[in-house]
Every structure is written in C-alpha cells, then in structure tokens.
Amino acid sequence: MSTDLIQRLEALLSSDKETLMLRYSLAKSYFDGGNFRVARTHLGRAVELDLQYQEAWNWLGKASLELGDPVAARQAWSTGLECAHAKGDAQVYKELEVFLRRIDKVSK
C-alpha cells in the first residue's frame, strides 16, 4: 500500500473535497494494501455518491468477500450487474456474471 498516496488522498477528503473518484481511489489503495474493511467503507460511500458506478459495486463485492461476507458480496455484484446491463457495458457484465456464478457454486 502506498502510504504516501493514501495520506494525500485522505488529506483531500479531510478538506471537504469528496468526490466519487476520490472515494474510489482511496478504496482501491486500501484494498491493494489488504485493508479490506476500510476499502469497503470507502466503496460504500462511493456507491452512495453514484448508484450506477458499476466498478465500485464490483470492488465492493470483492472487499466484502475478502471480509468473509459472501451475502454482501453477492448483493453488491448483483447491483453492479444491473448497472452494467443498463449502461450496456458487456465486459463488466460478463465479469460480474462470473463472480456471481462462482459465489453461487460455493454457497450450494
């Protein structure tokens, strides 16, 4: 995890410069560093800022799964799948379908 990058992004967030991309960037930085709980918090806020941002839903599912919460992961990926379908984003749609099939297979 790039501590310097996270510190700079957190400083921006603290100075009331909250944006979707700032939250998403923070989440990815924390996720990459293995801090899935903080990543999930930022991703949760990112999807509040834009309910149609399918990549944030995708990573929210990944963070939830890393935290041992397959129900939340499935819910996030299902919502992301709906967003990808609505936007016509075939690549994200296919990726989320794969994640959902895998989690369903494990859950059975």
C-alpha positions in Angstrom: 0.0 0.0 0.0 1.4 3.4 -0.9 1.1 5.2 2.4 2.1 8.5 0.8 -0.7 8.2 -1.7 -3.2 7.3 0.9 -2.1 10.2 3.1 -2.5 12.6 0.2 -6.0 11.2 -0.7 -7.1 11.3 3.0 -5.9 14.9 3.2 -8.1 15.8 0.2 -11.0 14.0 1.8 -10.5 15.9 5.0 -10.5 19.2 3.2 -14.1 18.7 2.0 -13.1 17.7 -1.5 -15.2 14.5 -1.5 -15.8 13.1 -5.0 -16.7 9.7 -6.3 -13.2 9.2 -7.8 -11.5 10.2 -4.6 -13.5 7.6 -2.6 -12.9 5.0 -5.3 -9.2 5.8 -5.4 -8.9 5.6 -1.6 -10.8 2.3 -1.6 -8.6 0.7 -4.3 -5.4 1.9 -2.4 -6.6 0.4 0.9 -7.8 -2.8 -0.9 -4.4 -3.2 -2.6 -2.8 -2.9 0.8 -5.0 -5.6 2.2 -7.1 -3.2 4.4 -10.5 -4.6 3.1 -12.6 -3.1 5.9 -11.5 0.5 5.2 -11.8 -0.2 1.5 -15.3 -1.4 1.9 -16.2 1.7 3.9 -14.9 4.0 1.1 -16.6 1.8 -1.6 -19.9 2.0 0.3 -19.7 5.8 0.2 -18.7 5.7 -3.5 -21.8 3.9 -4.4 -23.9 6.3 -2.3 -22.4 9.1 -4.5 -23.3 7.3 -7.7 -25.5 4.3 -7.5 -24.8 3.5 -11.2 -21.0 3.2 -10.8 -20.6 -0.5 -11.6 -16.9 -0.7 -10.9 -17.4 0.5 -7.3 -20.1 -2.2 -6.9 -17.6 -4.7 -8.3 -14.9 -3.8 -5.8 -17.4 -3.6 -3.0 -18.2 -7.2 -3.7 -14.6 -8.2 -3.7 -13.9 -6.4 -0.4 -17.0 -8.0 1.1 -15.9 -11.4 0.0 -12.4 -10.8 1.4 -14.0 -9.9 4.7 -15.9 -13.2 4.7 -19.3 -11.8 3.8 -20.5 -13.6 0.7 -24.0 -12.4 1.1 -22.9 -8.7 0.9 -20.6 -9.7 -2.0 -23.4 -11.2 -3.9 -25.7 -8.3 -3.3 -23.0 -5.8 -4.5 -22.2 -7.9 -7.6 -25.9 -8.2 -8.4 -26.4 -4.5 -8.2 -23.3 -3.9 -10.3 -24.6 -6.4 -12.9 -27.9 -4.4 -13.2 -25.9 -1.2 -13.6 -23.6 -2.8 -16.3 -26.7 -4.1 -18.1 -28.4 -0.7 -18.0 -25.2 1.0 -19.3 -24.6 -1.7 -22.0 -21.1 -2.4 -20.5 -20.7 -6.0 -21.8 -17.2 -6.5 -20.3 -18.2 -5.6 -16.7 -21.4 -7.5 -17.1 -19.6 -10.7 -18.1 -17.1 -10.3 -15.3 -19.8 -9.9 -12.7 -21.7 -12.9 -14.1 -18.6 -15.0 -13.5 -18.2 -13.7 -9.9 -21.9 -14.5 -9.2 -21.7 -18.0 -10.7 -18.6 -18.7 -8.5 -20.2 -17.4 -5.4 -23.4 -19.4 -6.1 -21.4 -22.5 -6.7 -19.5 -22.1 -3.3 -22.8 -21.3 -1.5 -24.5 -24.5 -2.6 
